[in-house]
């Protein structure tokens, strides 16, 4: 029953996306508005297919319908309800279904948002592109990755249950959906980028349309990556959170290119620069999500998180080649129209900093990609099996990380176009002193190690720069008679809060990787051991039998305080016992306990082996991640139009003006201070029909040349 | 204090602090050496995890061997690593800096030099064109230089 409904729903989704593509293509060819309107409606058919398929899958999982092969492999009667539900993304076929659901959801929101502009070719092409991607994923589900395949032979009485690692921590319910919301979210800006290339409306219009979509996708991806690191820390039991493993790298790569895009896009909106580059970054981001899926789902690379492998590899690779090939072809075809009207005046300027930022992020992504795929290249070239691991990535990415921290400190203080030494001095002096004095304070308090000190100093520099921006922005809004919190919303201000989150993550990363201690102790009940100033006392162990597993649990007291319980779980169908670490988290350090070998409970007083891992500032990583998510929300916060200052208001000081950079609303409304908004090529906002030819008009320099250097509050 | 002096003072303080802070904090302990060697080696039985991080029996065995050799104190870290790699040839997590390994280490450096160099040439060229005297060709310049007769 579930199999029939599910298979039918997948077929519905596939049919809906294909018919939608055909309808839209016909409408675009004939210029027939009715076809375009109808084509957009097929998005809802695709959504219906995805939702029904998901319901069928959940019904099968919760109802223990072991006639489905997928349920028999990933569900069991003894699995708790939450892990039965998350069983949907515990293996390949279900993950593809989740992907399809999220994609259909995004496309539906997009269709709803642009419903009044169904006849606009830009929207039609974007919808068509989105539906092509949807068709691909439904095709996977209908063919090689069918989640509703009926089991061959007799229906088993019970299933195997999810992979043991995927059923002992509730983060499994959040990390994959967040990651997919991020991954899949980039389909929307990608679709608009393709649409802009095809229609030739290559100005800033499509950028403005998709800005918030990109921001949300980026925020979800950030949360997904951080939650993945947290899951790794809480579950895998090796004390670390980031191993530069192929699956981790696959989620990190699109994050890097998307972060580069979020920055360089500002140079295009403000100065009309870097058009080809921005398109390429979006295409790269989307392609990398597909490539990442290929790398991690096809089994070509070993990974600790490779929970699903199958024969879908070749199909994904072909799709990747198609995406990359089409995009490169389109960019080449439109190359002449992509010439940017704006140019860089001076490298020491905001746009210069964005350029440097992009070079650094590009290099970062290149290193991570090269290191991830190099084992494949090497094996193909020489037949050697070799690994590229953490030592390589750490050595190569450290200088890039330092560069990025430095840019994060300096860039917010740089004005557009050109910076005078006077401005640099005034804006950077005290943040730079904060960084310097942080290094001094660290050295005085006995911290040693060049890399860590540089990281702390740069992080403090960047943090001070971000706080300075926020303080100026809050003061500026108050001076305008607006409530103080308004100084924290908007793209630049939200961005500064994201920067503060990044600073926390950087400090946590540098501290925990430089100053961790780990050791194993064999302890009899009542014995104590100490490591890095912490004392652990082994109290004893016990066995707990649960329906789905047998648990050996040790009781360990940390520093004479609370008792923690690292455990080992023996699942019926897994050969190796799975450890569950127990962590005492604090603002300054984490004490991380693992049970390496359980005591023999039949022999009273026998010893257990306890692994103790003490790492400083781990909690800063998760706090920083939360702060990045919060900052993203603030950056995307819709502005209250009625309260916008009248166009005649005095030009705010430079810093506050930048805080209002996110105000180029669709429709070419004048920004605050009556600034003319660049509208080259694609016209933002309600389209007065297709642009004839869409030739980018030679735009007047968007930034007012005569802006005086800001009379800034001395700080 | 003049502006320049303020930044110079900061630079001196910073360099001094970093110089002191970079000095090693006491001698390297045996356990730190074991960890450092173990971080460069992949556990043979588990996927992608370093020997130093793994509780798997194979990883623990390798770690014991490293610990024994470090305690003997006759070999350098590199020699111990080479010995382990002679037993398990493909468990190095750090690609070698010769042969194919040169690609993975060298390519990013080459790419960075080319990109940064290229951008620098373009930007410098552009800002030079923008200065007063833009539109003066290189030939003109050479002519002027000749006329001025630089020694």
Interface residues (C-beta under 8 A of the other chain):
Chain A: X237 X238 X239 X240 X243 X245 X246 X302 X303 X304 X306 X343 X344 X345 X346 X347 X352 X355 X359 X362 X363 X366 X367 X370 X371 X374 X377 X378 X381 X382 X384 X385 X386 X387 X388 X389 X390 X391 X392 X396 X421 X425 X429 X432 X433 X436 X439 X440 X442 X443 X446 X447 X448 X449 X450 X453 X454 X457 X518 X519 X579 X594 X596 X611
Chain B: X3 X6 X7 X10 X13 X14 X17 X18 X20 X21 X22 X23 X24 X25 X31 X35 X39 X40 X42 X46 X47 X48 X49 X50 X53 X54 X55 X90 X91 X92 X93 X94 X95 X100 X101 X103 X104 X105 X107 X108 X111 X112 X115 X116 X119 X123 X126 X127 X130
